[in-house]
Amino acid sequence: MKKATGTPTELQLSAGRTAVFGALLVTIGPLSMALYTPALPTLAEVFGTTEAVAKLTLTVYFAGFTLAQLLCGPLSDAFGRRPIILGFFSCYLLGSLLAWLAPNIEMLLLGRLIQGIGASSGIAVARAIVRDQFSGEAGARIMNLLAVMLGIGPAISPTIGALTLSAFGWQAIFVLMVAYAGFILLLTLTILPETNAYRDARLIRPKQILASYWRLLRSFEFMQPSLILGFTIGVIYTLSTVLPFVLIERIGLTPLQFGMGMVLQSGSFFMGGVVTRLLLRRFSTEVLLAPALICCGLGGLALFVVTQLEFLSFLSIMIPIGVFAFGASMAMPALSMRGMEPFPEIAGAASALMGFIQMAGGFFGSLVTAVVVPDPVTALGVVMPGMAFIALFLLILPVKKRGVEEPVSS
């Protein structure tokens, strides 16, 4: 496969700019979900619909976000990271405008779907940009910062959304999204060079897309870290479907108390990234990976014990979840780089499939809690620990590694 023409300075950002720009890209997904949730009851009232229909605006966003990842990754391999960011964030901008000006719930649903499709490029392309330029510990340090931002976004977005809603109304929330998308587009046009040195338009042919994904799916070197991420980050997604029923219906928290209490989970995820950043000064990400997953396993085991003994309280539930979230954040940098490093020429597809597997992990956990273990407390004590220990089991399986050609010296 031919490399794209261009000098190294044309193809490479500094580590600092890569980290900042990548952080802005990955934040768009969780921000667009969490910023908006405080407005759901208001939207049901404004558009004269039910809360169930209002919640569909989250569902269609999530569907567009999840499925479009599988397209934007190969597109960025074929045509470059820069044009895909411009195209998909323009799509996000359009969806935000439609949602802002929506005269009815149907138009709002359409706007949210388009938003989800546009936002899908954020994390997929951000990780690919990191992999284009950095490998090993240098890349893992930047991935660590992206993990920190993924923790900050959900932690502060509901508060910002609630304040914006109370001060300016629900439409102002979408104005913020329009401004964010415009800022990303401006930065892309002015400071982002094309980092993909392996651009090849043939990669967008349906046969080549399938070949790229098949190559990744049959590579345990890719699938092992991706599945571990799927079972750890998937727990975080699954918790969002279980915890409201446990903490509000069983423990007796009010919705406001529940929202404030979730900062413990997001804050633990954030702290895991910060501590990892400090530890990387002395240890490699590979050294930290096993302790991180053991931390997840201990959190899951504590949940099992608490639910079996029926010792249910806010702290008895949220402290083990905080331990789990801390470990998941620590594990993300090593797993992300381990999965993507062998595939520089299809880094976009690798990043997209890795993100899809994480979403699939959340769907798997949510499906099991809804169908197989419908009692929320039982699900909390069985499904979450089970997923944590599957991740630990996958870690100990041997992987045969191969050498790779580095596209850009790091």
C-alpha positions as CSV (number, residue, x, y, z in Angstrom):
1,M,0.0,0.0,0.0
2,K,1.4,3.4,-0.9
3,K,2.0,6.1,1.5
4,A,0.5,9.6,0.9
5,T,3.0,12.2,-0.2
6,G,4.1,14.9,2.2
7,T,6.9,15.8,4.5
8,P,6.8,14.7,8.1
9,T,6.1,18.3,9.2
10,E,3.0,18.3,7.0
11,L,1.8,15.1,8.5
12,Q,2.6,15.6,12.2
13,L,1.2,17.6,15.0
14,S,3.1,18.2,18.3
15,A,2.1,15.9,21.1
16,G,0.5,18.8,23.0
17,R,-1.6,19.9,20.0
18,T,-2.6,16.3,19.3
19,A,-3.7,15.8,22.9
20,V,-5.8,19.0,23.0
21,F,-7.4,18.5,19.6
22,G,-8.0,14.8,20.3
23,A,-9.6,15.7,23.7
24,L,-12.0,18.2,21.9
25,L,-13.0,15.5,19.5
26,V,-13.7,12.7,22.0
27,T,-15.7,15.0,24.2
28,I,-18.4,15.6,21.6
29,G,-20.0,12.2,22.1
30,P,-20.6,12.1,25.8
31,L,-21.2,15.9,25.9
32,S,-24.1,15.6,23.4
33,M,-25.8,12.9,25.5
34,A,-25.2,14.2,29.0
35,L,-25.6,18.0,28.3
36,Y,-29.1,17.3,27.0
37,T,-30.6,14.9,29.6
38,P,-31.8,17.5,32.1
39,A,-34.1,18.9,29.3
40,L,-35.9,15.6,28.7
41,P,-39.0,16.4,30.9
42,T,-39.2,19.9,29.5
43,L,-39.1,18.6,25.9
44,A,-42.0,16.2,26.7
45,E,-44.0,19.1,28.0
46,V,-43.1,21.6,25.2
47,F,-43.9,19.2,22.3
48,G,-46.9,17.7,24.1
49,T,-45.6,14.1,24.0
50,T,-44.8,11.4,26.5
51,E,-41.5,10.9,28.4
52,A,-41.0,7.6,26.5
53,V,-41.1,9.5,23.2
54,A,-38.8,12.2,24.6
55,K,-36.3,9.4,25.6
56,L,-36.3,8.2,22.0
57,T,-34.3,11.3,21.2
58,L,-31.5,9.7,23.2
59,T,-32.0,6.3,21.5
60,V,-31.8,7.6,18.0
61,Y,-28.7,9.6,18.8
62,F,-27.0,6.5,20.3
63,A,-28.0,4.4,17.3
64,G,-26.6,6.9,14.8
65,F,-23.4,7.3,16.8
66,T,-22.8,3.6,17.2
67,L,-23.5,2.5,13.6
68,A,-21.9,5.5,11.8
69,Q,-18.5,4.7,13.5
70,L,-18.1,1.7,11.2
71,L,-18.3,4.0,8.2
72,C,-16.3,7.0,9.3
73,G,-13.3,4.9,10.3
74,P,-12.7,3.4,6.8
75,L,-13.5,6.7,5.2
76,S,-10.7,8.4,7.2
77,D,-8.4,5.6,6.1
78,A,-9.3,6.2,2.4
79,F,-9.5,10.0,2.2
80,G,-7.7,11.2,5.4
81,R,-8.7,12.3,8.8
82,R,-9.1,16.0,8.0
83,P,-11.9,15.7,5.4
84,I,-13.8,13.2,7.5
85,I,-13.8,15.6,10.5
86,L,-15.0,18.4,8.3
87,G,-17.7,16.3,6.7
88,F,-19.0,14.6,9.8
89,F,-18.8,17.7,12.0
90,S,-20.7,19.6,9.4
91,C,-23.3,16.9,9.6
92,Y,-23.3,17.3,13.4
93,L,-23.7,21.1,13.0
94,L,-26.7,20.5,10.7
95,G,-28.3,18.2,13.2
96,S,-27.8,20.7,16.0
97,L,-29.5,23.4,13.9
98,L,-32.4,21.2,13.2
99,A,-32.8,20.3,16.8
100,W,-32.5,24.0,17.9
101,L,-35.2,25.1,15.4
102,A,-37.4,21.9,15.7
103,P,-41.1,22.8,15.5
104,N,-42.2,19.3,16.5
105,I,-40.9,16.1,18.1
106,E,-40.4,14.4,14.7
107,M,-38.0,17.1,13.6
108,L,-36.2,16.9,16.9
109,L,-35.8,13.1,16.5
110,L,-34.3,13.7,13.0
111,G,-31.9,16.3,14.3
112,R,-30.7,14.0,17.0
113,L,-30.2,11.2,14.6
114,I,-28.1,13.4,12.4
115,Q,-26.2,14.6,15.4
116,G,-25.3,11.1,16.4
117,I,-24.0,10.3,12.9
118,G,-21.9,13.4,12.9
119,A,-20.5,12.9,16.4
120,S,-19.4,9.3,15.6
121,S,-16.3,10.6,14.0
122,G,-15.0,12.2,17.2
123,I,-13.5,9.3,19.1
124,A,-12.9,7.1,16.1
125,V,-10.8,9.7,14.2
126,A,-9.2,11.1,17.4
127,R,-7.6,7.8,18.3
128,A,-6.6,7.3,14.6
129,I,-4.8,10.7,14.6
130,V,-2.9,9.7,17.7
131,R,-1.9,6.3,16.2
132,D,-0.9,8.1,12.9
133,Q,1.9,9.9,14.7
134,F,2.7,8.2,18.0
135,S,3.3,4.6,19.1
136,G,4.2,2.9,22.4
137,E,4.3,4.9,25.5
138,A,4.2,8.3,23.7
139,G,0.8,7.3,22.2
140,A,-0.4,5.8,25.4
141,R,0.2,9.1,27.3
142,I,-2.0,10.9,24.8
143,M,-4.6,8.2,25.0
144,N,-4.6,8.6,28.7
145,L,-5.5,12.3,28.3
146,L,-8.4,11.3,26.0
147,A,-9.6,8.9,28.8
148,V,-9.4,11.8,31.3
149,M,-11.6,13.9,29.0
150,L,-14.1,11.1,28.6
151,G,-14.4,11.2,32.4
152,I,-14.8,15.0,32.6
153,G,-17.5,15.2,29.9
154,P,-20.2,13.2,31.5
155,A,-19.3,14.6,34.9
156,I,-19.8,18.3,34.2
157,S,-22.2,18.2,31.2
158,P,-25.5,17.6,33.1
159,T,-24.7,20.5,35.4
160,I,-24.0,22.8,32.4
161,G,-27.1,21.6,30.7
162,A,-29.3,22.2,33.8
163,L,-27.9,25.7,34.3
164,T,-28.4,26.6,30.6
165,L,-31.9,25.2,30.7
166,S,-32.9,27.2,33.7
167,A,-31.3,30.4,32.5
168,F,-32.1,30.4,28.7
169,G,-34.4,27.5,27.9
170,W,-34.0,24.2,26.2
171,Q,-33.1,25.6,22.8
172,A,-30.0,27.2,24.3
173,I,-28.6,23.7,24.9
174,F,-28.5,23.1,21.2
175,V,-27.0,26.6,20.6
176,L,-24.1,25.4,22.7
177,M,-23.7,22.3,20.5
178,V,-23.8,24.5,17.4
179,A,-21.0,26.6,18.8
180,Y,-18.9,23.6,19.8
181,A,-19.2,22.1,16.3
182,G,-18.3,25.5,14.7
183,F,-15.2,25.7,16.9
184,I,-14.1,22.2,15.9
185,L,-14.6,23.0,12.2
186,L,-12.6,26.3,12.6
187,L,-9.7,24.5,14.3
188,T,-9.7,21.8,11.7
189,L,-9.5,24.3,8.9
190,T,-6.8,26.4,10.5
191,I,-4.4,24.2,12.5
192,L,-5.0,20.5,11.7
193,P,-2.7,18.9,9.0
194,E,-3.5,15.6,7.4
195,T,-1.9,13.0,9.6
196,N,-2.8,9.8,7.6
197,A,0.3,8.8,5.6
198,Y,-1.5,5.7,4.2
199,R,-4.4,7.2,2.4
200,D,-5.8,4.9,-0.3
201,A,-9.2,5.6,-1.9
202,R,-9.5,1.8,-2.7
203,L,-10.1,1.2,1.1
204,I,-13.6,2.7,0.8
205,R,-14.8,0.1,-1.7
206,P,-17.3,-2.2,0.0
207,K,-15.1,-5.2,-0.6
208,Q,-12.1,-3.5,0.9
209,I,-14.1,-2.3,3.9
210,L,-15.2,-5.8,4.6
211,A,-11.7,-7.0,4.1
212,S,-10.3,-4.5,6.6
213,Y,-12.9,-5.4,9.2
214,W,-12.4,-9.2,8.6
215,R,-8.7,-8.7,9.0
216,L,-9.3,-7.1,12.4
217,L,-11.9,-9.6,13.5
218,R,-9.7,-12.6,12.9
219,S,-6.7,-11.0,14.6
220,F,-6.6,-11.9,18.3
221,E,-3.9,-9.2,18.6
222,F,-6.6,-6.7,17.9
223,M,-9.6,-8.6,19.4
224,Q,-8.1,-9.3,22.8
225,P,-7.7,-5.6,23.9
226,S,-10.9,-4.6,22.1
227,L,-12.9,-7.3,23.9
228,I,-11.3,-6.4,27.2
229,L,-12.4,-2.8,26.6
230,G,-15.8,-3.9,25.5
231,F,-16.4,-5.8,28.8
232,T,-15.0,-3.0,31.0
233,I,-16.3,0.2,29.3
234,G,-19.4,-1.8,28.5
235,V,-20.1,-2.1,32.3
236,I,-20.1,1.8,32.5
237,Y,-22.8,1.9,29.7
238,T,-24.7,-0.9,31.4
239,L,-24.7,0.8,34.7
240,S,-26.7,3.7,33.2
241,T,-29.6,1.4,32.6
242,V,-29.5,-0.3,36.1
243,L,-28.4,2.2,38.6
244,P,-31.5,4.5,38.4
245,F,-33.7,1.6,39.4
246,V,-31.4,0.5,42.3
247,L,-30.6,4.0,43.7
248,I,-34.0,5.6,43.2
249,E,-36.5,2.8,43.6
250,R,-34.6,0.6,46.1
251,I,-32.4,3.0,48.0
252,G,-34.9,5.9,47.8
253,L,-32.8,8.7,46.3
254,T,-34.6,11.6,44.5
255,P,-33.8,12.1,40.8
256,L,-31.7,15.2,41.8
257,Q,-29.8,13.2,44.5
258,F,-29.2,10.5,41.9
259,G,-27.8,13.0,39.4
260,M,-25.5,14.5,42.0
261,G,-24.4,11.0,43.2
262,M,-23.4,9.9,39.8
263,V,-20.5,12.4,40.0
264,L,-18.8,9.7,42.2
265,Q,-18.7,7.3,39.2
266,S,-17.5,10.0,36.7
267,G,-15.1,11.5,39.2
268,S,-13.6,8.1,39.9
269,F,-13.1,7.6,36.1
270,F,-11.5,11.0,35.9
271,M,-9.2,10.3,38.9
272,G,-8.1,7.0,37.3
273,G,-6.9,8.9,34.3
274,V,-5.1,11.5,36.4
275,V,-3.4,8.9,38.6
276,T,-2.4,6.9,35.5
277,R,-0.8,10.1,34.0
278,L,1.3,10.4,37.2
279,L,2.3,6.8,37.2
280,L,3.3,6.9,33.6
281,R,6.4,8.9,34.7
282,R,7.8,5.7,36.3
283,F,5.9,2.8,34.8
284,S,4.8,1.7,31.3
285,T,1.1,1.3,30.5
286,E,1.6,-2.4,30.0
287,V,2.9,-2.7,33.6
288,L,-0.2,-0.8,34.8
289,L,-2.7,-2.9,32.8
290,A,-3.0,-6.0,35.0
291,P,-3.4,-3.9,38.3
292,A,-6.0,-1.8,36.5
293,L,-8.1,-4.8,35.6
294,I,-7.6,-6.4,39.0
295,C,-9.0,-3.1,40.4
296,C,-12.1,-3.6,38.1
297,G,-12.4,-7.2,39.4
298,L,-12.2,-6.1,43.0
299,G,-14.9,-3.5,42.4
300,G,-17.1,-6.2,40.7
301,L,-16.4,-8.7,43.6
302,A,-17.4,-6.1,46.2
303,L,-20.7,-5.5,44.3
304,F,-21.3,-9.2,44.3
305,V,-20.8,-9.4,48.1
306,V,-22.9,-6.3,48.8
307,T,-25.9,-7.5,46.8
308,Q,-25.7,-11.1,48.1
309,L,-25.7,-9.8,51.7
310,E,-28.4,-7.2,50.8
311,F,-26.3,-4.5,52.5
312,L,-27.7,-1.9,50.2
313,S,-26.9,1.8,50.6
314,F,-25.7,4.6,48.4
315,L,-22.0,4.2,49.5
316,S,-22.0,0.4,49.6
317,I,-23.0,0.5,45.9
318,M,-21.2,3.5,44.6
319,I,-17.8,2.9,46.3
320,P,-17.3,-0.5,44.5
321,I,-18.5,1.2,41.2
322,G,-16.0,4.0,41.8
323,V,-13.2,1.4,42.2
324,F,-14.3,-0.3,39.0
325,A,-14.5,3.0,37.1
326,F,-11.0,4.0,38.4
327,G,-9.5,0.7,37.1
328,A,-11.3,1.0,33.7
329,S,-9.9,4.4,33.2
330,M,-6.4,3.2,34.0
331,A,-6.7,0.3,31.5
332,M,-7.9,2.4,28.5
333,P,-4.6,3.8,27.3
334,A,-2.7,0.5,27.1
335,L,-5.6,-1.4,25.6
336,S,-6.3,1.3,23.0
337,M,-2.6,1.4,21.8
338,R,-2.2,-2.4,22.0
339,G,-5.2,-2.9,19.7
340,M,-4.4,-0.2,17.1
341,E,-0.6,-0.3,17.0
342,P,-0.2,-3.3,14.6
343,F,-2.5,-1.7,12.0
344,P,-1.2,1.8,11.0
345,E,-2.6,1.6,7.5
346,I,-6.2,0.9,8.7
347,A,-6.0,2.8,12.0
348,G,-9.4,4.4,11.3
349,A,-11.1,1.1,10.8
350,A,-9.4,-0.3,13.9
351,S,-10.4,2.7,16.0
352,A,-14.0,2.5,14.7
353,L,-14.4,-1.2,15.3
354,M,-12.9,-0.8,18.8
355,G,-15.5,1.9,19.6
356,F,-18.2,-0.3,18.2
357,I,-17.2,-3.2,20.4
358,Q,-17.3,-1.0,23.4
359,M,-20.9,0.0,22.5
360,A,-21.7,-3.6,21.9
361,G,-20.4,-4.5,25.3
362,G,-22.8,-2.0,26.8
363,F,-25.7,-3.4,24.7
364,F,-24.8,-6.9,25.8
365,G,-24.8,-6.0,29.5
366,S,-28.1,-4.0,29.1
367,L,-29.7,-6.9,27.2
368,V,-28.7,-9.4,29.9
369,T,-30.0,-7.1,32.7
370,A,-33.3,-6.6,30.8
371,V,-34.0,-10.2,29.7
372,V,-31.9,-12.8,31.6
373,V,-31.5,-11.0,35.0
374,P,-34.4,-8.5,35.2
375,D,-34.1,-7.8,38.9
376,P,-31.8,-4.7,39.0
377,V,-30.1,-5.5,42.3
378,T,-29.4,-9.1,41.2
379,A,-28.1,-7.8,37.9
380,L,-25.8,-5.3,39.6
381,G,-24.3,-8.1,41.7
382,V,-24.0,-10.7,38.9
383,V,-23.7,-9.1,35.4
384,M,-21.2,-6.4,36.3
385,P,-18.8,-8.7,38.2
386,G,-19.2,-11.3,35.5
387,M,-18.1,-8.9,32.8
388,A,-15.2,-7.7,34.9
389,F,-13.9,-11.3,35.4
390,I,-14.3,-12.1,31.7
391,A,-12.0,-9.1,31.0
392,L,-9.4,-10.5,33.4
393,F,-9.6,-13.9,31.8
394,L,-9.1,-12.5,28.4
395,L,-6.0,-10.6,29.6
396,I,-4.2,-13.9,30.6
397,L,-4.7,-15.5,27.2
398,P,-1.5,-15.6,25.1
399,V,-1.2,-13.4,22.0
400,K,1.2,-13.9,19.1
401,K,2.5,-10.5,18.1
402,R,4.0,-9.4,14.8
403,G,6.2,-6.5,13.9
404,V,4.8,-3.4,12.2
405,E,6.1,-0.7,10.0
406,E,5.9,2.7,11.7
407,P,4.3,5.4,9.4
408,V,5.8,8.3,11.2
409,S,8.6,8.3,13.7
410,S,7.6,9.2,17.2
